[in-house]
Amino acid sequence: MMISNVKKYNEEVQLPRDCTFTPEDWHVLSQYWYPIAQANEITDKPVAVKLLDMKLVCYRSKDKVVVARDLCFHRGAPLSKGWVEEGEIVCPYHGFRYSCEGQCTSVPAHPDAKISPKLKLIVYPAVERYGLIWTSLAASEENIPSFPGWDDPDYLNVLPPSFDIAGSAGRQMEGFLDVSHFAFVHTETFGDRNNTSVPQYQVRREGNELIAEYWSTVSNYGKGQENPAPEGFNWLREFRVFAPFAASLTVYFPNDGKLMILNCASPVSARYTRLFCPISRNFDKSVPVEDTIKFNLQVFQEDREMVEAQTPEDLPLDLQAEAHIPADRTSIAYRQLLTELGLGRNYTS
């Protein structure tokens, strides 16, 4: 649900202190929406989060989700250390109270004095979707990725816990789109060192999205799981990229089964990422959700070890900076898409 009466940013948005992005890249990335927390974690107890180096506070005010800069402008105290009372957040330092629209409603030291309307929090838009809380620091319109399985009653929804990666969002995203690393990185989960070949595939553009359809004999069932797929079954994996840092993967299983994964790499800073990954499937609905979460966390861990070790840490948008093979068609198109957004060639996230 969109939060109404949101205070819009000024024309000149102030960069966060100690910003790890170039100013140009930060302003580009601030125009997009990102998940910052799981919805079930947000209650009337304020939670501190960070997005693009900006410190934020998130909480529920009765039936609304509020996302604001984690700062009381009186003396710079973090509101995430405060509390919510009667729908208003209370600063822990001097007790200033703020409504869900950000307006200061009480200064306890001067209870009878008129409060200046300029005494406000910086409040950002908030949307609850796919079990996540989304926000944007400067977007003029909503651009949250599509994930149709989540709202389909024929699908079972699974939401693994958020997963932190000491690496860049761009590197994590490219790893998610990469199909030639399965046999080497995911040998403990579903990869097969005896099945390394990557068949030819194409990438196409639909508006601002990339679509890649990849057929292979690499099974999506985990090691030790019963695999009902017939011998020689060809698996279709359809990737859809939503710049800058989200992509969906639909895996087509036997008997019209579909597994949908939404990979959301939320850039905490230029080289630190919080991964959110809603999952929906229309089969194996009796399989314990805990088993699905355990399997996916193992896959995330396998990818994390590689992403955190890559050099350079940043994703190079200059296509001459790293070597490429035909299997890299999706990642090449992804780098070109990020360049179109206006990100620098020496990209910093």
C-alpha positions in Angstrom: 0.0 0.0 0.0 1.4 3.4 -1.0 1.9 5.8 1.8 0.2 9.1 1.1 1.3 12.6 1.9 5.0 11.7 1.3 7.4 14.5 1.5 9.2 14.8 -1.8 12.9 15.4 -2.0 14.2 18.8 -2.9 15.6 19.4 -6.4 19.1 19.1 -5.1 19.3 15.9 -3.1 22.0 15.9 -0.5 24.3 12.9 -0.7 24.8 10.7 2.4 27.8 11.3 4.6 30.7 9.2 3.6 29.0 8.2 0.4 30.7 5.2 -1.3 29.3 6.0 -4.8 30.3 8.7 -7.2 27.7 11.6 -7.1 26.7 10.8 -10.6 26.1 7.1 -10.0 24.3 7.8 -6.7 21.8 10.2 -8.4 21.1 7.6 -11.1 20.5 4.8 -8.6 18.4 6.9 -6.3 15.7 7.1 -9.0 14.8 3.4 -8.5 12.9 1.3 -5.9 14.6 -1.3 -3.7 13.4 -3.6 -0.9 14.9 -2.7 2.5 13.3 -5.2 4.9 10.9 -8.1 5.1 7.4 -7.0 5.9 7.0 -9.3 8.8 10.0 -7.8 10.5 8.5 -4.3 10.5 6.3 -3.6 13.5 5.8 -0.5 15.7 9.3 -1.0 16.9 11.6 1.2 14.8 14.2 -0.7 12.6 17.4 0.9 11.3 18.2 0.1 7.7 20.6 1.5 5.0 20.1 2.1 1.3 22.7 3.6 -1.0 24.6 4.7 2.1 21.5 6.6 3.4 20.6 5.7 7.0 16.8 5.1 7.2 14.3 4.1 9.9 11.3 1.9 9.1 8.3 1.2 11.3 4.5 0.8 11.3 2.3 3.6 12.4 -1.1 1.9 12.9 -2.0 0.7 9.4 0.8 2.5 7.6 4.5 1.6 6.9 6.8 4.6 7.4 10.2 5.0 5.9 12.2 8.1 6.9 15.7 9.4 7.2 17.0 8.0 10.5 17.7 11.5 11.9 16.1 13.9 14.3 17.1 17.4 13.0 17.2 18.8 16.5 20.4 17.2 17.6 21.1 14.5 15.1 19.9 11.5 17.2 18.9 8.3 15.3 15.2 7.8 15.5 15.7 4.0 15.2 16.7 4.1 18.9 13.4 5.7 19.8 9.9 4.1 20.0 6.4 4.5 18.5 3.6 5.8 20.7 0.1 6.3 19.5 1.3 6.1 15.9 4.1 8.7 16.3 7.8 8.1 16.5 9.5 9.5 19.5 13.1 10.7 19.5 15.1 9.0 22.3 17.2 12.1 23.0 14.8 14.9 23.8 11.4 13.3 23.2 10.4 15.2 20.0 7.5 13.4 18.4 6.7 13.1 14.7 3.6 12.0 12.8 3.7 9.4 10.0 3.9 12.3 7.6 7.0 13.6 9.3 5.6 16.7 11.0 6.9 17.4 14.5 3.9 17.4 16.9 5.6 17.8 20.3 8.6 19.4 21.8 8.5 18.3 25.5 10.8 21.0 26.7 8.3 23.7 25.5 4.9 22.0 25.6 3.0 25.3 25.0 5.2 26.8 22.3 4.2 26.8 18.6 6.1 24.3 16.5 7.6 25.5 13.3 6.1 23.7 10.2 9.7 23.5 8.9 10.6 21.0 11.7 9.9 17.8 9.7 11.5 14.5 9.0 12.5 13.5 5.5 9.9 10.8 4.7 10.1 8.5 1.7 7.4 6.5 -0.1 6.8 3.0 1.1 5.1 0.0 -0.6 4.5 -3.4 0.9 4.8 -6.1 -1.9 5.9 -9.7 -2.2 6.4 -9.9 1.5 8.9 -7.0 1.4 9.0 -3.3 2.2 10.1 -1.2 -0.8 11.2 2.4 -1.0 13.0 4.9 -3.2 15.1 7.9 -2.3 14.2 10.1 -5.3 12.0 8.2 -7.8 9.3 10.3 -9.5 7.2 7.2 -10.1 6.9 3.6 -8.9 9.1 1.1 -10.8 8.9 -2.1 -8.6 9.7 -5.2 -10.6 6.8 -7.5 -11.7 6.5 -10.9 -10.0 3.1 -12.4 -10.9 3.5 -15.8 -9.1 3.3 -14.1 -5.7 -0.4 -13.1 -6.1 -1.5 -16.2 -7.9 -3.6 -18.5 -5.6 -2.2 -21.6 -7.5 1.3 -20.8 -6.2 3.0 -21.5 -2.9 5.0 -18.5 -1.7 8.3 -18.9 0.2 10.4 -16.0 1.5 13.9 -16.9 2.7 15.5 -14.5 5.2 17.5 -11.6 3.8 21.1 -12.5 3.0 24.0 -10.1 3.3 26.9 -10.1 0.9 30.1 -8.1 1.3 30.2 -7.4 -2.4 28.6 -5.1 -5.0 25.0 -5.4 -6.2 26.1 -5.4 -9.8 28.4 -8.4 -9.2 25.7 -10.3 -7.4 23.2 -9.6 -10.2 25.6 -10.7 -12.9 26.2 -14.0 -10.9 22.5 -14.6 -10.8 22.2 -14.2 -14.5 25.3 -16.4 -15.2 24.5 -19.9 -16.6 28.0 -21.2 -17.1 29.0 -21.3 -13.4 26.5 -23.9 -12.3 28.9 -26.9 -12.8 31.7 -25.2 -10.8 30.1 -23.1 -8.0 27.0 -25.1 -7.2 28.4 -28.7 -7.1 27.0 -29.2 -3.6 23.5 -28.2 -4.5 22.5 -28.8 -8.1 25.5 -28.4 -10.4 27.2 -31.2 -12.3 30.9 -31.1 -13.3 30.1 -33.6 -16.0 27.6 -31.3 -17.6 29.4 -28.0 -18.3 28.3 -27.2 -21.9 26.2 -24.0 -22.4 24.0 -24.3 -25.5 23.5 -21.2 -27.6 20.8 -18.8 -26.4 19.6 -15.3 -27.3 18.9 -12.2 -25.3 16.1 -9.8 -26.4 15.0 -6.4 -25.3 11.4 -5.5 -24.3 11.2 -1.8 -23.4 13.6 -1.4 -20.4 13.8 -5.1 -19.7 16.0 -7.9 -20.9 14.7 -11.4 -21.5 16.9 -14.5 -22.0 15.6 -18.0 -22.6 18.1 -20.7 -21.9 17.5 -24.5 -22.5 19.8 -27.1 -21.0 19.9 -30.5 -19.4 21.1 -29.2 -16.1 18.5 -30.2 -13.5 17.0 -27.8 -11.1 16.4 -30.5 -8.5 18.9 -30.5 -5.7 21.4 -33.2 -4.9 19.7 -36.0 -2.9 16.2 -34.8 -4.0 13.9 -37.1 -5.9 14.1 -36.1 -9.6 10.9 -37.1 -11.4 12.1 -35.5 -14.7 12.3 -38.0 -17.6 15.8 -38.8 -18.9 17.0 -36.2 -21.4 14.5 -33.6 -20.1 15.4 -30.1 -21.3 15.0 -27.4 -18.7 13.9 -24.0 -19.8 15.2 -21.1 -17.6 13.7 -17.7 -18.5 15.5 -14.7 -17.1 13.9 -11.2 -17.0 16.1 -8.3 -16.0 14.8 -5.2 -14.3 17.6 -2.6 -14.1 19.4 -1.8 -12.0 19.5 -4.6 -9.5 16.5 -7.0 -9.9 15.8 -10.0 -12.1 13.3 -12.8 -12.1 14.0 -16.4 -13.1 11.2 -18.8 -14.1 12.3 -22.4 -14.3 9.9 -24.8 -16.2 9.6 -28.1 -14.5 8.0 -31.3 -15.8 4.1 -31.5 -15.8 3.7 -27.8 -16.3 5.5 -27.0 -13.0 6.9 -23.5 -12.7 9.4 -22.2 -10.1 9.7 -18.4 -10.0 12.4 -16.5 -8.2 12.8 -12.8 -7.8 16.4 -11.8 -7.1 16.6 -8.3 -5.6 20.1 -7.1 -4.8 19.5 -4.0 -2.6 22.6 -1.8 -2.5 23.4 -1.0 1.1 26.6 0.7 -0.1 28.8 0.4 -3.2 30.3 -2.8 -2.0 27.8 -4.2 0.4 24.5 -5.8 -0.7 21.4 -7.2 1.1 19.7 -9.9 -1.0 16.0 -10.4 -0.9 14.6 -13.4 -2.8 10.8 -14.1 -2.9 10.1 -17.6 -4.4 6.8 -19.0 -5.8 6.0 -22.4 -7.2 2.9 -24.3 -8.4 4.1 -27.8 -7.5 5.5 -29.7 -4.5 3.2 -27.7 -2.3 3.4 -30.3 0.4 7.2 -30.0 0.7 8.1 -28.2 4.0 8.9 -24.5 3.4 11.9 -25.0 5.7 13.5 -27.4 3.2 13.1 -24.9 0.4 14.7 -22.1 2.5 17.6 -24.3 3.6 18.4 -25.3 -0.1 18.2 -21.7 -1.3 20.4 -20.4 1.5 23.0 -23.0 0.6 22.9 -21.7 -3.1 23.2 -18.1 -1.8 26.2 -19.1 0.3 27.9 -20.7 -2.7 27.4 -17.6 -4.8 28.4 -15.3 -1.9 31.9 -16.8 -1.6 32.6 -16.1 -5.3 31.1 -12.6 -5.3 33.0 -11.5 -2.2 36.3 -12.7 -3.8 36.0 -11.1 -7.3 38.4 -8.5 -8.5 37.7 -5.8 -9.3 35.1 -5.5 -6.7 33.1 -3.2 -8.9 31.2 -4.4 -12.0 33.2 -3.0 -15.0 30.8 -1.5 -17.6 33.7 -1.0 -20.0 33.3 -4.2 -22.1 37.0 -4.1 -22.8 37.9 -4.4 -19.1 37.2 -8.2 -18.9 37.1 -11.1 -21.3 33.8 -12.6 -22.6 32.6 -15.8 -24.0 29.3 -16.6 -25.9 27.8 -17.9 -22.6 28.1 -14.3 -21.3 25.4 -12.8 -23.6 23.1 -12.0 -20.7 25.7 -10.3 -18.6 27.1 -8.3 -21.6 23.5 -7.1 -22.3 23.1 -6.3 -18.6 26.3 -4.2 -18.5 25.1 -2.3 -21.6 21.8 -1.7 -20.0 23.4 -0.2 -16.9 25.5 2.1 -19.1 22.3 3.3 -20.8 21.0 4.3 -17.3 23.9 6.8 -17.1 26.1 4.9 -14.7 29.8 5.5 -15.1 32.2 3.3 -17.0 34.1 2.7 -13.8 30.9 1.7 -12.0 31.0 1.8 -8.2 28.3 -0.7 -7.2 
